[in-house]
């Protein structure tokens, strides 16, 4: 039996079988993915193979006697996930618990919508850039949704416009929306049609509010952002794939930090689009774009053709040795 993992509740997985049935499953205790140390061997979006344990022979009935001859009492037994089919991509980050392990956010996705906010709470460019670099590494297209546009004063609106211009010039599609008022939400539907879409972002940026707009009847719980700390509360506990009229939306718990996993420094240039474009003109093929003479990236930085925030994000991913810095809890 085969199916698609549509929900993770921590100890159980919900799988939609190819026959359309929703079944609860567990993972075999010794089940691990070869070559990938991850805290969750099975992720939302995985295609899996299921198996049911063989029923034990005869059982005692309520009176303590064996069943009537010719009948076999088969106690309800769970299905087990015994195999994961090859993934075409996934979004992965460092585990919040073990620095040498990873956590797979979702697998086999067509695109990701990263919700960011410039206030209540403010999403850092470091977080955005780390997410984008990881998505580039696994060939997942990303659209940036700038939410809570209804809360912006003139200064914040100018800052958001600057952010939109920055990322659009790099090559990322950006949308300015308000999940609270509905501004720009209906225009998102064509983006979602026929696709499996991951919805991600910091806690408190409005993922649940947006899903409630897009999926009437979802009734996901929402919470106010803390006035004291300008941070969001976690309202989504487990990852879940939500059916749309055409397509699927993967809702995930809010992420406070995004530690990139399994990206080698020499590969990093390729995951920053604008840095990669200029790097082709560097004098040395193994240029790290930090100090080398004839570095076209450093020249572009001096000429303001590469944003300082993006370059700082690049450096942080090149040199960051603090394993806990970007591994705050969900």
C-alpha positions in Angstrom: 0.0 0.0 0.0 1.3 3.5 -0.9 0.3 7.0 0.1 1.1 10.6 0.8 2.0 11.9 4.2 -0.4 14.8 5.0 0.0 15.3 8.7 2.6 14.8 11.4 1.4 14.8 15.0 4.7 14.0 16.6 4.3 10.3 17.3 1.8 9.5 14.5 1.6 10.3 10.8 -1.6 10.7 8.8 -1.3 9.2 5.3 -3.7 9.6 2.4 -3.5 6.3 0.6 -3.7 6.1 -3.2 -7.2 4.7 -2.7 -8.2 8.0 -1.0 -8.4 6.7 2.6 -6.8 8.7 5.5 -5.0 6.3 7.8 -2.9 6.7 10.9 0.6 5.3 10.7 3.7 4.9 12.8 7.4 4.6 11.8 9.3 1.5 12.4 11.6 2.0 15.4 14.7 1.3 13.5 13.6 3.2 10.4 16.2 5.8 9.3 17.1 7.4 6.0 20.5 6.4 4.8 23.0 9.2 4.4 20.9 11.8 6.1 20.9 12.4 9.9 17.5 13.9 10.6 15.3 14.2 13.6 12.2 13.4 11.5 12.9 10.6 9.0 9.4 11.1 7.5 8.2 14.5 6.4 5.0 16.1 5.2 4.8 15.6 1.4 6.7 12.2 1.4 5.4 9.4 -0.7 5.6 6.3 1.5 5.1 2.5 1.4 2.9 1.1 4.2 2.6 -2.3 5.8 0.4 -3.8 8.5 2.0 -6.2 11.0 0.8 -9.8 10.8 -2.0 -10.5 13.2 -1.2 -12.7 16.2 -2.8 -16.1 16.1 -5.6 -16.8 18.5 -6.6 -14.4 21.3 -8.6 -14.9 24.4 -12.2 -13.5 24.4 -13.7 -11.5 27.2 -14.4 -14.7 29.2 -10.8 -15.8 29.1 -11.6 -18.6 26.6 -10.2 -19.1 23.1 -12.4 -17.9 20.3 -14.9 -20.3 18.6 -13.2 -22.7 16.3 -12.9 -21.3 12.8 -12.8 -17.6 13.8 -9.7 -15.5 14.4 -9.8 -12.4 16.5 -7.6 -9.8 14.9 -6.9 -6.9 17.2 -6.8 -3.4 15.6 -3.2 -3.0 14.5 -1.6 0.2 13.2 0.0 0.6 9.8 3.7 1.2 9.6 5.7 3.3 7.2 8.4 1.0 5.9 9.8 2.9 3.0 10.1 6.4 1.6 10.1 6.9 -2.2 12.8 9.0 -3.7 12.3 12.7 -3.0 12.5 15.3 -5.8 13.3 18.1 -3.3 12.9 19.2 0.3 13.4 22.2 2.6 15.7 21.4 5.4 17.3 23.2 8.4 19.4 22.5 11.4 17.7 20.6 14.1 16.6 22.6 17.1 18.0 19.9 19.4 21.1 18.4 17.8 23.5 20.6 15.8 24.8 17.6 13.8 21.3 16.6 12.7 18.7 18.2 10.5 15.0 18.7 10.4 13.1 18.4 7.2 10.3 20.9 7.0 8.5 19.5 3.9 9.3 17.3 0.9 8.3 17.1 -2.8 7.0 20.7 -3.0 6.4 22.8 -6.1 7.1 26.1 -4.4 7.3 27.9 -1.1 5.5 31.0 0.1 7.7 32.8 2.7 5.6 35.2 4.8 7.7 38.1 6.1 6.6 41.2 8.0 8.4 44.5 8.6 6.6 45.0 11.9 4.8 43.0 14.6 7.2 41.1 14.3 10.0 42.3 12.1 11.5 39.5 9.9 15.3 39.9 9.7 17.0 39.9 6.3 19.3 37.2 7.7 16.4 34.9 8.2 15.0 35.6 4.7 18.3 35.1 3.0 19.0 31.8 4.8 15.6 30.5 3.8 16.1 31.6 0.2 19.6 30.1 0.0 18.3 26.7 1.3 15.5 26.8 -1.2 18.0 27.5 -4.0 20.1 24.6 -2.9 17.2 22.2 -3.3 15.7 23.9 -6.3 12.5 25.1 -4.7 11.0 28.4 -6.1 10.1 30.9 -3.5 7.6 33.8 -3.5 7.9 36.4 -0.7 4.7 37.5 0.8 5.0 40.8 2.7 2.1 40.6 5.2 0.4 43.0 7.6 0.6 45.9 5.0 -2.4 47.4 6.8 -0.3 48.1 9.9 2.3 50.2 8.1 2.9 53.9 8.7 4.6 56.0 6.1 8.1 55.2 7.2 7.5 51.4 7.5 5.7 51.5 4.1 8.8 53.0 2.5 11.0 50.4 4.2 8.8 47.6 2.9 8.9 49.0 -0.6 12.7 49.1 -0.4 12.7 45.4 0.7 10.4 44.5 -2.2 12.6 46.3 -4.7 15.7 44.6 -3.3 14.3 41.1 -3.7 12.6 41.7 -7.0 15.8 43.0 -8.4 17.5 39.8 -7.3 14.8 37.8 -9.1 12.3 36.8 -6.5 8.6 37.5 -6.9 7.1 39.6 -4.1 3.5 40.3 -3.1 2.3 42.9 -0.5 -0.8 41.6 1.3 -2.8 41.8 4.4 -4.2 38.5 5.6 -6.2 40.4 8.2 -8.1 42.6 5.8 -7.9 40.4 2.7 -5.8 42.8 0.7 -4.1 40.9 -2.1 -5.2 37.5 -0.9 -7.5 36.5 -3.7 -4.7 37.3 -6.2 -2.7 34.5 -4.6 -5.0 31.8 -5.7 -3.7 31.4 -9.3 -0.2 30.9 -7.7 -1.5 27.9 -5.8 -3.6 26.1 -8.4 -2.3 22.6 -9.2 0.7 22.9 -6.9 1.9 21.7 -3.5 2.9 24.9 -1.7 4.9 25.2 1.5 3.8 28.1 3.7 6.6 29.2 6.1 7.8 32.1 8.1 8.6 33.4 11.6 6.0 32.9 14.4 3.4 35.6 14.4 3.7 36.7 10.7 0.1 35.6 10.0 0.3 32.1 8.4 -2.8 30.8 10.2 -4.8 34.0 9.4 -3.8 33.7 5.7 -4.9 30.0 5.6 -8.2 30.9 7.2 -8.7 33.4 4.3 -7.7 31.0 1.6 -9.5 28.0 3.0 -12.9 28.9 4.4 -13.7 26.5 7.3 -10.1 25.8 8.2 -10.6 27.7 11.4 -7.0 27.6 12.4 -6.2 29.2 15.8 -4.5 32.6 15.7 -2.9 34.6 18.5 -1.8 38.2 19.1 1.8 39.3 18.8 3.4 40.1 22.1 3.6 43.8 22.7 6.5 43.4 25.1 8.7 41.4 22.8 7.2 42.0 19.4 7.3 38.3 18.8 4.6 35.8 17.7 3.0 33.0 19.6 3.1 29.5 18.2 -0.5 28.6 17.1 0.4 25.7 14.8 1.9 22.8 16.7 2.3 20.2 13.9 2.8 20.3 10.2 -0.2 19.5 8.0 -1.1 19.4 4.3 -4.4 21.3 3.7 -6.5 20.6 0.6 -7.3 23.5 -1.7 -9.9 23.4 -4.5 -6.9 22.8 -6.8 -3.7 21.9 -5.0 -2.3 21.6 -1.5 -1.0 24.1 1.1 1.5 22.8 3.8 1.1 24.6 7.1 4.1 24.4 9.4 4.9 25.7 12.9 6.5 29.1 13.0 10.2 29.2 12.7 12.2 31.6 15.0 15.6 30.8 13.4 16.8 29.1 10.3 20.1 27.3 10.5 21.2 26.1 7.1 22.2 22.4 6.9 24.7 20.6 4.7 25.7 23.6 2.5 29.4 23.7 1.9 31.1 27.1 1.8 32.4 26.6 -1.7 28.8 25.9 -2.9 27.3 29.0 -1.2 28.0 31.4 -4.0 25.6 29.5 -6.2 22.7 30.0 -3.8 22.9 33.8 -3.8 21.6 34.7 -7.3 23.2 38.2 -7.6 26.5 37.1 -6.1 26.7 34.2 -8.4 26.1 36.5 -11.4 29.1 38.7 -10.5 31.3 35.8 -9.4 31.8 34.7 -13.0 34.0 37.7 -13.5 36.3 37.0 -10.5 40.0 36.6 -11.2 40.2 33.3 -9.3 37.8 30.4 -9.9 37.9 29.5 -6.2 37.3 33.1 -5.0 35.5 33.3 -1.6 34.6 36.9 -2.3 36.0 38.0 1.1 39.5 39.4 0.4 40.9 38.2 -2.9 42.3 40.7 -5.5 40.3 40.9 -8.7 37.1 39.9 -6.9 34.1 41.1 -9.0 31.7 40.5 -6.1 33.6 42.9 -3.8 33.7 45.5 -6.6 29.9 45.1 -7.2 29.4 45.5 -3.4 31.5 48.8 -3.5 29.4 49.9 -6.5 26.2 49.2 -4.6 25.1 46.5 -7.1 24.9 44.0 -4.3 23.0 44.9 -1.1 25.1 45.1 2.1 22.5 43.0 3.9 22.7 40.2 1.4 26.5 40.2 1.5 26.4 40.1 5.3 24.0 37.1 5.1 26.4 35.4 2.8 29.3 36.0 5.2 27.3 34.8 8.2 26.6 31.5 6.4 30.3 31.3 5.3 31.7 31.8 8.8 29.1 31.0 11.3 30.4 28.5 13.8 27.9 29.0 16.6 25.7 25.9 16.3 23.0 27.3 18.5 22.8 30.8 17.0 20.1 29.9 14.5 18.5 27.0 16.2 15.9 28.6 18.5 12.9 26.4 19.1 9.8 26.4 16.9 
